[in-house]
């Protein structure tokens, strides 16, 4: 019963190598395919516009008063 079947060892080795390669690929994906960010498109004005209008917030406050 102490004999180890070599095919099981080979399958476990293939599994571990495959998992290692997959984890490496996941962590390196952003280095290989970066997402370019243009600073011209992302200014402080465009960030404040993306949060919504202040008129919506003030309108809701005026209804409560």
Biopython code that builds the backbone (N, CA, C, O; Angstrom):
import numpy as np
from Bio.PDB.StructureBuilder import StructureBuilder

atoms = [
    (1, "UNK", "N", (0.814, -1.208, 0.000)),
    (1, "UNK", "CA", (0.000, 0.000, 0.000)),
    (1, "UNK", "C", (0.853, 1.265, 0.000)),
    (1, "UNK", "O", (0.341, 2.349, -0.281)),
    (2, "UNK", "N", (2.125, 1.149, 0.305)),
    (2, "UNK", "CA", (2.957, 2.342, 0.361)),
    (2, "UNK", "C", (3.492, 2.746, -1.009)),
    (2, "UNK", "O", (4.149, 3.779, -1.138)),
    (3, "UNK", "N", (3.217, 1.941, -2.030)),
    (3, "UNK", "CA", (3.669, 2.318, -3.367)),
    (3, "UNK", "C", (2.871, 3.512, -3.869)),
    (3, "UNK", "O", (1.651, 3.571, -3.716)),
    (4, "UNK", "N", (3.565, 4.443, -4.456)),
    (4, "UNK", "CA", (2.917, 5.629, -4.999)),
    (4, "UNK", "C", (2.848, 5.470, -6.504)),
    (4, "UNK", "O", (3.838, 5.148, -7.161)),
    (5, "UNK", "N", (1.680, 5.700, -7.026)),
    (5, "UNK", "CA", (1.507, 5.607, -8.472)),
    (5, "UNK", "C", (2.109, 6.867, -9.088)),
    (5, "UNK", "O", (1.754, 7.983, -8.708)),
    (6, "UNK", "N", (3.014, 6.682, -10.034)),
    (6, "UNK", "CA", (3.722, 7.822, -10.612)),
    (6, "UNK", "C", (2.806, 8.725, -11.429)),
    (6, "UNK", "O", (3.081, 9.917, -11.562)),
    (7, "UNK", "N", (1.741, 8.190, -11.969)),
    (7, "UNK", "CA", (0.846, 9.034, -12.749)),
    (7, "UNK", "C", (0.162, 10.074, -11.861)),
    (7, "UNK", "O", (-0.109, 11.188, -12.310)),
    (8, "UNK", "N", (-0.115, 9.721, -10.611)),
    (8, "UNK", "CA", (-0.705, 10.691, -9.674)),
    (8, "UNK", "C", (0.300, 11.798, -9.386)),
    (8, "UNK", "O", (-0.071, 12.971, -9.358)),
    (9, "UNK", "N", (1.554, 11.451, -9.174)),
    (9, "UNK", "CA", (2.588, 12.470, -8.955)),
    (9, "UNK", "C", (2.729, 13.381, -10.165)),
    (9, "UNK", "O", (2.882, 14.593, -10.015)),
    (10, "UNK", "N", (2.679, 12.817, -11.341)),
    (10, "UNK", "CA", (2.795, 13.621, -12.564)),
    (10, "UNK", "C", (1.599, 14.558, -12.696)),
    (10, "UNK", "O", (1.769, 15.722, -13.059)),
    (11, "UNK", "N", (0.390, 14.069, -12.406)),
    (11, "UNK", "CA", (-0.793, 14.938, -12.502)),
    (11, "UNK", "C", (-0.749, 16.057, -11.474)),
    (11, "UNK", "O", (-1.137, 17.183, -11.785)),
    (12, "UNK", "N", (-0.292, 15.787, -10.271)),
    (12, "UNK", "CA", (-0.176, 16.829, -9.247)),
    (12, "UNK", "C", (0.881, 17.845, -9.654)),
    (12, "UNK", "O", (0.690, 19.044, -9.453)),
    (13, "UNK", "N", (1.988, 17.388, -10.221)),
    (13, "UNK", "CA", (3.031, 18.309, -10.679)),
    (13, "UNK", "C", (2.512, 19.213, -11.794)),
    (13, "UNK", "O", (2.772, 20.416, -11.800)),
    (14, "UNK", "N", (1.775, 18.625, -12.739)),
    (14, "UNK", "CA", (1.195, 19.433, -13.825)),
    (14, "UNK", "C", (0.205, 20.446, -13.267)),
    (14, "UNK", "O", (0.174, 21.595, -13.709)),
    (15, "UNK", "N", (-0.603, 20.028, -12.298)),
    (15, "UNK", "CA", (-1.563, 20.941, -11.679)),
    (15, "UNK", "C", (-0.857, 22.103, -10.984)),
    (15, "UNK", "O", (-1.248, 23.257, -11.157)),
    (16, "UNK", "N", (0.172, 21.809, -10.208)),
    (16, "UNK", "CA", (0.889, 22.866, -9.494)),
    (16, "UNK", "C", (1.591, 23.829, -10.443)),
    (16, "UNK", "O", (1.605, 25.037, -10.206)),
    (17, "UNK", "N", (2.167, 23.303, -11.505)),
    (17, "UNK", "CA", (2.813, 24.173, -12.496)),
    (17, "UNK", "C", (1.769, 25.049, -13.180)),
    (17, "UNK", "O", (1.998, 26.241, -13.384)),
    (18, "UNK", "N", (0.633, 24.470, -13.532)),
    (18, "UNK", "CA", (-0.430, 25.244, -14.176)),
    (18, "UNK", "C", (-0.994, 26.331, -13.279)),
    (18, "UNK", "O", (-1.248, 27.448, -13.730)),
    (19, "UNK", "N", (-1.191, 26.002, -12.005)),
    (19, "UNK", "CA", (-1.693, 27.009, -11.059)),
    (19, "UNK", "C", (-0.659, 28.111, -10.871)),
    (19, "UNK", "O", (-1.015, 29.288, -10.815)),
    (20, "UNK", "N", (0.598, 27.753, -10.775)),
    (20, "UNK", "CA", (1.652, 28.758, -10.627)),
    (20, "UNK", "C", (1.734, 29.693, -11.822)),
    (20, "UNK", "O", (1.872, 30.905, -11.657)),
    (21, "UNK", "N", (1.651, 29.138, -13.019)),
    (21, "UNK", "CA", (1.683, 29.972, -14.232)),
    (21, "UNK", "C", (0.458, 30.881, -14.292)),
    (21, "UNK", "O", (0.568, 32.047, -14.671)),
    (22, "UNK", "N", (-0.701, 30.358, -13.922)),
    (22, "UNK", "CA", (-1.931, 31.166, -13.948)),
    (22, "UNK", "C", (-1.856, 32.316, -12.955)),
    (22, "UNK", "O", (-2.234, 33.441, -13.283)),
    (23, "UNK", "N", (-1.377, 32.052, -11.753)),
    (23, "UNK", "CA", (-1.248, 33.118, -10.749)),
    (23, "UNK", "C", (-0.238, 34.158, -11.205)),
    (23, "UNK", "O", (-0.469, 35.355, -11.032)),
    (24, "UNK", "N", (0.864, 33.731, -11.777)),
    (24, "UNK", "CA", (1.860, 34.666, -12.301)),
    (24, "UNK", "C", (1.260, 35.526, -13.402)),
    (24, "UNK", "O", (1.496, 36.733, -13.442)),
    (25, "UNK", "N", (0.482, 34.915, -14.301)),
    (25, "UNK", "CA", (-0.135, 35.649, -15.407)),
    (25, "UNK", "C", (-1.127, 36.681, -14.880)),
    (25, "UNK", "O", (-1.190, 37.795, -15.402)),
    (26, "UNK", "N", (-1.901, 36.329, -13.855)),
    (26, "UNK", "CA", (-2.876, 37.267, -13.286)),
    (26, "UNK", "C", (-2.169, 38.479, -12.693)),
    (26, "UNK", "O", (-2.598, 39.613, -12.904)),
    (27, "UNK", "N", (-1.084, 38.246, -11.951)),
    (27, "UNK", "CA", (-0.388, 39.366, -11.313)),
    (27, "UNK", "C", (0.375, 40.235, -12.307)),
    (27, "UNK", "O", (0.531, 41.434, -12.073)),
    (28, "UNK", "N", (0.847, 39.670, -13.397)),
    (28, "UNK", "CA", (1.625, 40.434, -14.363)),
    (28, "UNK", "C", (0.783, 41.039, -15.487)),
    (28, "UNK", "O", (1.317, 41.775, -16.316)),
    (29, "UNK", "N", (-0.505, 40.750, -15.535)),
    (29, "UNK", "CA", (-1.355, 41.189, -16.636)),
    (29, "UNK", "C", (-1.348, 42.714, -16.776)),
    (29, "UNK", "O", (-1.240, 43.222, -17.892)),
    (30, "UNK", "N", (-1.463, 43.459, -15.657)),
    (30, "UNK", "CA", (-1.485, 44.916, -15.726)),
    (30, "UNK", "C", (-0.135, 45.483, -16.153)),
    (30, "UNK", "O", (-0.089, 46.555, -16.756)),
    (31, "UNK", "N", (0.946, 44.802, -15.861)),
    (31, "UNK", "CA", (2.257, 45.270, -16.324)),
    (31, "UNK", "C", (2.395, 45.101, -17.831)),
    (31, "UNK", "O", (2.988, 45.940, -18.509)),
    (32, "UNK", "N", (1.845, 44.017, -18.341)),
    (32, "UNK", "CA", (1.949, 43.745, -19.775)),
    (32, "UNK", "C", (0.950, 44.556, -20.589)),
    (32, "UNK", "O", (1.250, 44.919, -21.727)),
    (33, "UNK", "N", (-0.226, 44.851, -20.044)),
    (33, "UNK", "CA", (-1.287, 45.583, -20.744)),
    (33, "UNK", "C", (-1.761, 46.748, -19.883)),
    (33, "UNK", "O", (-2.848, 46.682, -19.309)),
    (34, "UNK", "N", (-0.968, 47.812, -19.783)),
    (34, "UNK", "CA", (-1.367, 48.918, -18.913)),
    (34, "UNK", "C", (-2.557, 49.683, -19.490)),
    (34, "UNK", "O", (-2.768, 49.729, -20.702)),
    (35, "UNK", "N", (-3.315, 50.271, -18.594)),
    (35, "UNK", "CA", (-4.452, 51.090, -18.967)),
    (35, "UNK", "C", (-3.981, 52.536, -19.033)),
    (35, "UNK", "O", (-3.723, 53.141, -17.992)),
    (36, "UNK", "N", (-3.859, 53.112, -20.243)),
    (36, "UNK", "CA", (-3.328, 54.476, -20.335)),
    (36, "UNK", "C", (-4.322, 55.498, -19.792)),
    (36, "UNK", "O", (-5.513, 55.457, -20.101)),
    (37, "UNK", "N", (-3.809, 56.411, -18.978)),
    (37, "UNK", "CA", (-4.631, 57.485, -18.424)),
    (37, "UNK", "C", (-4.056, 58.797, -18.918)),
    (37, "UNK", "O", (-2.898, 59.117, -18.651)),
    (38, "UNK", "N", (-4.866, 59.553, -19.637)),
    (38, "UNK", "CA", (-4.444, 60.858, -20.129)),
    (38, "UNK", "C", (-4.762, 61.895, -19.070)),
    (38, "UNK", "O", (-5.895, 61.971, -18.595)),
    (39, "UNK", "N", (-3.770, 62.697, -18.695)),
    (39, "UNK", "CA", (-3.995, 63.705, -17.668)),
    (39, "UNK", "C", (-4.858, 64.844, -18.187)),
    (39, "UNK", "O", (-5.462, 65.558, -17.387)),
    (40, "UNK", "N", (-4.937, 65.042, -19.510)),
    (40, "UNK", "CA", (-5.766, 66.104, -20.066)),
    (40, "UNK", "C", (-7.245, 65.826, -19.814)),
    (40, "UNK", "O", (-8.020, 66.752, -19.573)),
    (41, "UNK", "N", (-7.632, 64.566, -19.867)),
    (41, "UNK", "CA", (-9.036, 64.213, -19.693)),
    (41, "UNK", "C", (-9.448, 64.191, -18.233)),
    (41, "UNK", "O", (-10.632, 64.329, -17.924)),
    (42, "UNK", "N", (-8.504, 64.021, -17.341)),
    (42, "UNK", "CA", (-8.829, 63.870, -15.931)),
    (42, "UNK", "C", (-8.330, 65.076, -15.145)),
    (42, "UNK", "O", (-7.325, 64.996, -14.440)),
    (43, "UNK", "N", (-9.025, 66.166, -15.271)),
    (43, "UNK", "CA", (-8.688, 67.350, -14.497)),
    (43, "UNK", "C", (-9.614, 67.441, -13.303)),
    (43, "UNK", "O", (-10.562, 66.665, -13.184)),
    (44, "UNK", "N", (-9.346, 68.370, -12.433)),
    (44, "UNK", "CA", (-10.183, 68.503, -11.244)),
    (44, "UNK", "C", (-11.600, 68.952, -11.622)),
    (44, "UNK", "O", (-12.559, 68.605, -10.933)),
    (45, "UNK", "N", (-11.741, 69.716, -12.704)),
    (45, "UNK", "CA", (-13.064, 70.152, -13.132)),
    (45, "UNK", "C", (-13.903, 68.976, -13.627)),
    (45, "UNK", "O", (-15.093, 68.889, -13.325)),
    (46, "UNK", "N", (-13.289, 68.083, -14.381)),
    (46, "UNK", "CA", (-14.047, 66.944, -14.887)),
    (46, "UNK", "C", (-14.385, 65.970, -13.769)),
    (46, "UNK", "O", (-15.407, 65.287, -13.836)),
    (47, "UNK", "N", (-13.549, 65.895, -12.752)),
    (47, "UNK", "CA", (-13.849, 65.016, -11.619)),
    (47, "UNK", "C", (-15.023, 65.572, -10.837)),
    (47, "UNK", "O", (-15.894, 64.810, -10.417)),
    (48, "UNK", "N", (-15.070, 66.885, -10.630)),
    (48, "UNK", "CA", (-16.194, 67.465, -9.893)),
    (48, "UNK", "C", (-17.487, 67.376, -10.703)),
    (48, "UNK", "O", (-18.566, 67.245, -10.127)),
    (49, "UNK", "N", (-17.390, 67.446, -12.036)),
    (49, "UNK", "CA", (-18.586, 67.294, -12.863)),
    (49, "UNK", "C", (-19.118, 65.873, -12.812)),
    (49, "UNK", "O", (-20.328, 65.664, -12.900)),
    (50, "UNK", "N", (-18.248, 64.909, -12.672)),
    (50, "UNK", "CA", (-18.691, 63.518, -12.652)),
    (50, "UNK", "C", (-19.400, 63.163, -11.358)),
    (50, "UNK", "O", (-20.093, 62.147, -11.304)),
    (51, "UNK", "N", (-19.250, 63.959, -10.325)),
    (51, "UNK", "CA", (-19.925, 63.692, -9.062)),
    (51, "UNK", "C", (-21.366, 64.175, -9.072)),
    (51, "UNK", "O", (-22.133, 63.833, -8.172)),
    (52, "UNK", "N", (-21.741, 64.939, -10.040)),
    (52, "UNK", "CA", (-23.117, 65.414, -10.133)),
    (52, "UNK", "C", (-23.205, 66.913, -9.922)),
    (52, "UNK", "O", (-22.246, 67.547, -9.483)),
    (53, "UNK", "N", (-24.349, 67.467, -10.235)),
    (53, "UNK", "CA", (-24.564, 68.895, -10.061)),
    (53, "UNK", "C", (-24.830, 69.223, -8.606)),
    (53, "UNK", "O", (-25.444, 68.443, -7.878)),
    (54, "UNK", "N", (-24.360, 70.384, -8.195)),
    (54, "UNK", "CA", (-24.668, 70.841, -6.846)),
    (54, "UNK", "C", (-26.104, 71.340, -6.770)),
    (54, "UNK", "O", (-26.675, 71.422, -5.682)),
    (55, "UNK", "N", (-26.696, 71.677, -7.923)),
    (55, "UNK", "CA", (-28.067, 72.173, -7.910)),
    (55, "UNK", "C", (-29.039, 71.105, -7.438)),
    (55, "UNK", "O", (-30.060, 71.429, -6.830)),
    (56, "UNK", "N", (-28.746, 69.851, -7.701)),
    (56, "UNK", "CA", (-29.613, 68.773, -7.219)),
    (56, "UNK", "C", (-29.583, 68.697, -5.701)),
    (56, "UNK", "O", (-30.612, 68.473, -5.063)),
    (57, "UNK", "N", (-28.405, 68.883, -5.127)),
    (57, "UNK", "CA", (-28.291, 68.815, -3.676)),
    (57, "UNK", "C", (-28.964, 70.010, -3.011)),
    (57, "UNK", "O", (-29.642, 69.847, -1.997)),
    (58, "UNK", "N", (-28.786, 71.215, -3.569)),
    (58, "UNK", "CA", (-29.388, 72.391, -2.959)),
    (58, "UNK", "C", (-30.896, 72.379, -3.123)),
    (58, "UNK", "O", (-31.615, 72.895, -2.267)),
    (59, "UNK", "N", (-31.385, 71.797, -4.212)),
    (59, "UNK", "CA", (-32.833, 71.702, -4.407)),
    (59, "UNK", "C", (-33.455, 70.791, -3.365)),
    (59, "UNK", "O", (-34.547, 71.069, -2.869)),
    (60, "UNK", "N", (-32.791, 69.733, -3.036)),
    (60, "UNK", "CA", (-33.311, 68.809, -2.026)),
    (60, "UNK", "C", (-33.292, 69.470, -0.656)),
    (60, "UNK", "O", (-34.182, 69.224, 0.157)),
    (61, "UNK", "N", (-32.308, 70.292, -0.390)),
    (61, "UNK", "CA", (-32.233, 70.973, 0.919)),
    (61, "UNK", "C", (-33.306, 72.055, 1.014)),
    (61, "UNK", "O", (-33.872, 72.264, 2.087)),
    (62, "UNK", "N", (-33.595, 72.744, -0.085)),
    (62, "UNK", "CA", (-34.572, 73.819, -0.032)),
    (62, "UNK", "C", (-35.980, 73.269, 0.186)),
    (62, "UNK", "O", (-36.823, 73.953, 0.766)),
    (63, "UNK", "N", (-36.245, 72.055, -0.268)),
    (63, "UNK", "CA", (-37.550, 71.462, -0.042)),
    (63, "UNK", "C", (-37.744, 71.089, 1.425)),
    (63, "UNK", "O", (-38.867, 71.101, 1.928)),
    (64, "UNK", "N", (-36.660, 70.762, 2.105)),
    (64, "UNK", "CA", (-36.770, 70.398, 3.513)),
    (64, "UNK", "C", (-37.035, 71.613, 4.394)),
    (64, "UNK", "O", (-37.667, 71.481, 5.442)),
    (65, "UNK", "N", (-36.560, 72.808, 3.988)),
    (65, "UNK", "CA", (-36.725, 74.013, 4.807)),
    (65, "UNK", "C", (-38.130, 74.507, 4.856)),
    (65, "UNK", "O", (-38.408, 75.513, 5.509)),
]
sb = StructureBuilder()
sb.init_structure("model")
sb.init_model(0)
sb.init_chain("A")
sb.init_seg("    ")
for serial, (resi, resn, name, xyz) in enumerate(atoms, 1):
    if name == "N":
        sb.init_residue(resn, " ", resi, " ")
    sb.init_atom(name, np.array(xyz, "f"), 0.0, 1.0, " ", f" {name:<3s}", serial, name[0])
structure = sb.get_structure()
